[in-house]
Amino acid sequence: MFVSQPILRLALTAKWYLGATILAGLGASAAAVGAAFSFAAAVAAILGSIQTGSGTADASGTAAMVAPLIWAGVFTLARTGLLWLRDQFGTLAAISVKSRVRSQLMNHLFTLGPGRPGAGGTQATVVDGVEHLQAYVGFYLPQLVVTAIVPAVLVGILATRDFSVALVVLLGVATVPLAQRLWNRMLGERAEEHWEAFSAYSARITDTLKGIDTLVALGAAKRQGKRLTADAEKLREATNANLRASLGVSVVTASAMSIGTAGATVLAAFHAADGSLNTADVLLVLFLSAECFRPLQELQNYWHEGFYGIAAAAGINRVLETKPTVSDSPDAFPLALSGPPALEVKAVGFTYPGAGRPALQDVSFTVPAGATLAVVGRSGAGKSTLIQLILRDVDPTTGAVLLNERNLRSLPLAQIRRAAARVAQDIVLLDGTIAENIRQANPEATDADFREAVAGARVTEFTDRIPGGLDSPVGEGGALLSGGQRQRVALARALISRTPLLVLDEATSALDAENEALITEALHLGGNSRRTTVVIAHRLSTVVSADLVAVLDDGRLVEFGAPGDLAGQGGHWAQMLHAQLADVSIAGLGTRS
Ligand SMILES: Nc1ncnc2c1ncn2[C@@H]1O[C@H](COP(=O)(O)OP(=O)(O)OP(=O)(O)O)[C@@H](O)[C@H]1O
């Protein structure tokens, strides 16, 4: 018997369906017992009439056998109907549990933040893993209960007819769960290994499909193909190991059932010969012995079907047990936020788990409400880390981030998510139309808000030129749009969401200078605005329109102030400015042909 505790807890959410499945299974066995007694009664009636007559069944014997035969027919039909009902209820239980497990997995994944497991393996768990629960939850688990009850009751009934036959059947029945117990540990390990191999293979396929163009361009398709073959080989080995282990259980179970039934038949024959059992009782004993083993046989069949569900349960548990990177503190309460918030970063330090050195050290600055802060610095200086801290994707190792003087840790996470819009460099659009993608950020937005957002982010500039306009599909992940068009859709999403805090992580990198300037204007980066904005930018044009600049270098804040003030100080910002201006002037030099 193999029961995964967390999946059992989830299965109990469909307890009514599971209860009905169990009742129908028990009812089917009861109907089989009824049919066995009826057949035995019919046979007894016929034999009785032969013994009293002249060697053939007389009219009274034929009449006496009609009623039991009708009953046998009724019980047999009832059994068929109950088995059908059992399968229906089992399927309904499985469907209900699968949909609950999927939504629990998705809800949990939403809370996990950057620490969530990789997309490939997670997809295998949410799609295939949960699908495998069907046979485990709908059939294996209810059959466990039926198997625990039916053989015990039937052995009791058998004992009233023939104690020694009952004892032989009991020995056969008891051997099956004992053998399975011995195998469980090994099967559990095999199940986990199989699931690991399956999700690794599935993750590799997802990665390959996502990066197929890059792999072809790099000439690395063959190498990736070899890796896929190696993963497929590991999966084949794991599947074989699985099959070998479950074959062991099958052999022991089938032997115990065959030996038990054969033993019961031989004993019943002896007892018929010595007159301690009549022919009708022999028939009854044989029927009941077979019915004792039937639930065990079915349990074994379901075990084979549900095995992958048990394997997947390990993967499902692993996702459900992954702890979120940040969570609500027990005494969190919302901040009264009527306009753009003031942002304070106070002596903040952050070290990634397992990293040898801090990504940020002792960073402090304040951004007044409605102002725009541009964060600049070399690659690896800590800009993205700072953004993650401001959005509370992670908590600082030391110091604190405050909104309107309230530590982010004391705010409900849901409020922070609602108050902040983020546009990252790699934009992910969901399959649907351009308009649907934009409206998704604020389904309650009015048509006027929508028009303002698409105009501000210069979306209409390209949608006016395509036949479907704003109702054109974006394709999977936004594949039908260019990088710059995707960024404009994402910026429109940020504009329509009207959040008081806006974070742009190189969100205009794919735009041409003219569009960037116009969008910057629409976002009111600079001057008092209805939102406080933090922007990571490499382009001068974005930075000079900000109210404040924070220059990071090797995780430390090396300069902070208005861009105009810093420009004259000859420090990091002034040097970056000069370097970029030199690039611009060299690029702007004409050539003589
Ligand atoms: N998940 C991570 N685990 C460990 N170290 C990390 C992780 N992410 C970033 N780092 C390290 O933290 C430091 C700061 O990285 P961060 O991504 O914040 O820099 P950045 O200024 O945004 O760089 P870029 O401009 O290249 O995006 C780097 O040394 C980087 O290697």
The ligand as an SDF file (V2000), in Angstrom:
LIG
                    3D

 31 33  0  0  0  0  0  0  0  0999 V2000
   20.7250   35.2500   -8.1750 N   0  0  0  0  0  0  0  0  0  0  0  0
   21.9700   35.6440   -7.8870 C   0  0  0  0  0  0  0  0  0  0  0  0
   22.7540   34.8700   -7.1160 N   0  0  0  0  0  0  0  0  0  0  0  0
   24.0000   35.2510   -6.7910 C   0  0  0  0  0  0  0  0  0  0  0  0
   24.5690   36.4070   -7.1780 N   0  0  0  0  0  0  0  0  0  0  0  0
   23.8280   37.2170   -7.9570 C   0  0  0  0  0  0  0  0  0  0  0  0
   22.5090   36.8870   -8.3620 C   0  0  0  0  0  0  0  0  0  0  0  0
   22.0260   37.8920   -9.1240 N   0  0  0  0  0  0  0  0  0  0  0  0
   23.0110   38.8110   -9.2010 C   0  0  0  0  0  0  0  0  0  0  0  0
   24.0840   38.4210   -8.5060 N   0  0  0  0  0  0  0  0  0  0  0  0
   25.3480   39.1790   -8.3210 C   0  0  0  0  0  0  0  0  0  0  0  0
   25.0290   40.3810   -7.6510 O   0  0  0  0  0  0  0  0  0  0  0  0
   25.7780   41.4520   -8.1880 C   0  0  0  0  0  0  0  0  0  0  0  0
   24.8430   42.5740   -8.6450 C   0  0  0  0  0  0  0  0  0  0  0  0
   24.0430   42.0780   -9.7170 O   0  0  0  0  0  0  0  0  0  0  0  0
   22.9180   42.9550  -10.4040 P   0  0  0  0  0  0  0  0  0  0  0  0
   22.1760   42.0660  -11.3230 O   0  0  0  0  0  0  0  0  0  0  0  0
   22.1480   43.6590   -9.3630 O   0  0  0  0  0  0  0  0  0  0  0  0
   23.7960   43.9950  -11.2300 O   0  0  0  0  0  0  0  0  0  0  0  0
   23.3080   45.0550  -12.3240 P   0  0  0  0  0  0  0  0  0  0  0  0
   23.9470   46.3470  -11.9580 O   0  0  0  0  0  0  0  0  0  0  0  0
   21.8350   45.0470  -12.4390 O   0  0  0  0  0  0  0  0  0  0  0  0
   23.9800   44.4510  -13.6250 O   0  0  0  0  0  0  0  0  0  0  0  0
   23.4940   44.5910  -15.1750 P   0  0  0  0  0  0  0  0  0  0  0  0
   23.5720   46.0350  -15.5630 O   0  0  0  0  0  0  0  0  0  0  0  0
   24.5100   43.7640  -15.8920 O   0  0  0  0  0  0  0  0  0  0  0  0
   22.1190   44.0160  -15.2610 O   0  0  0  0  0  0  0  0  0  0  0  0
   26.6180   40.8730   -9.3370 C   0  0  0  0  0  0  0  0  0  0  0  0
   27.9040   40.6370   -8.8230 O   0  0  0  0  0  0  0  0  0  0  0  0
   25.9470   39.5730   -9.6660 C   0  0  0  0  0  0  0  0  0  0  0  0
   26.8750   38.6310  -10.0970 O   0  0  0  0  0  0  0  0  0  0  0  0
  1  2  1  0
  2  3  1  0
  2  7  2  0
  3  4  2  0
  4  5  1  0
  5  6  2  0
  6  7  1  0
  6 10  1  0
  7  8  1  0
  8  9  2  0
  9 10  1  0
 10 11  1  0
 11 12  1  0
 11 30  1  0
 12 13  1  0
 13 14  1  0
 13 28  1  0
 14 15  1  0
 15 16  1  0
 16 17  2  0
 16 18  1  0
 16 19  1  0
 19 20  1  0
 20 21  2  0
 20 22  1  0
 20 23  1  0
 23 24  1  0
 24 25  2  0
 24 26  1  0
 24 27  1  0
 28 29  1  0
 28 30  1  0
 30 31  1  0
M  END
$$$$
